[in-house]
C-alpha cells in the first residue's frame, strides 16, 4: 500500500524514541477544500495504562448507576 505524499514526508523523517513505540497516521480529504491530517504514537505501557483508566471509569459508572437505582 502506497503512502500518500504528505505522509511519506512524515514517515521518512520519523525516528522512534522508544524501541517498542507504535506509530500511525492518516490523511483524509473531503472535496477540494477540506483536508484532515494526523499522526500519533504510543508505547505498549501507554496502551495498558489507557485500558486500566477506561476500566476504572466504567467500574465507577456501574457503581453510581447501581446506587442511583437503589433509592
N, C-alpha and C positions, 0 to 999 in steps of 0.2 A: 504494500500500500504506500503510495507516494505521499510525502508530507507537503502540505500547501506551502507556497513560497514564504509567507511571513513566519510560519512556524519552523521552517527549515533554518532560518537565521537563528532562532532561539535555540533549537536543538544542537546546532553546530557549535555554538558558543557556550553551551551549558557544561559546567564542571561540577559533579556531585560533591557535596561537602561531607557526606556520610556514606560509607560503603554499601549500606543496605537501603539507601534512600529510594523512594518510589516517586517518579516524576511523570506528569501528564500535562496535556494542553489541548486547547480546542480553538477553532476559528469558524464562526458561524456568520454567514451572510444572508440578509433578508432584503431582497431587492437591490437597488443600486446605492442606497444611502445608509443603510443600517448594517453595521458590522460589529460583532462581538468577539473579543479575543480574551483568552485567559490561560494561565498556567498555574500549576500547583505542585507542591511536593510534600511528602510526609515520610516519616520513618515507621517501621513496624511498632515501635514503642508508642508513637503517637496514635496509631490505629487502636492499640489496646486501651490507652487512656480514653480515647473517644468512646469506645464501647462501654467502658466502666461508667463514664459520665452519663451516657444515654440510659444504661440500665438503672442507675441511681435515680434519675429523673422519672423514669417510668414506674419504678417502685414507689417513690414518694407520691406520684399522682394516684396510683392504685390505693394507697393508704388513705389519702384525702377523700377519694370518691367513696370508699367504704365507710369512712367516718361520717360523711355527709348523708349517706343513705340510712345510717343507724339512728338518726334523730327522728 
